[in-house]
Amino acid sequence: MKKSDSNTPKETPEEELKRLRKENSKLKAQKEADKAKISDLKKELKKKTCRQ
């Protein structure tokens, strides 16, 4: 992941805020997807361990 450069002269504080909010929402969505995947994998592992 790239580092955020808050000192870019081309970007106003409002633009930076908008960019960071967009980036934040992407990361939240990714986190939720990862949580769901982990949950599914835990259920699958539990099923496999119960069969033995």
Helices and strands as residue ranges (DSSP letters): H 13-51
